[in-house]
Amino acid sequence: MDPTATTVNTISVPSLDDFMARVAEKGGKVITSRMTIPGIGYFAYCKDTEGNTFGIMQEDSSAK
């Protein structure tokens, strides 16, 4: 087992771009650019104001 491995919770959002902006407006940071998962949707990693990493994901089966 890797002692440095952590769990990253991911939240489903209706619009990745809107929520990336909201994270930044509220003092968090978007730490990756928008990533496409083909056939699944769009994803980004963020950090909250306490430094916790979390993911946000917009489902879109037409993502390429």
Buried (B, 14 or more C-beta within 10 A) or exposed (E): EEEEEEEEEEEEBEEBEEBBEBBEEEEBEBEEEEBEEEEEBBBBBBBEEEEEBBBBBBEBEEBE
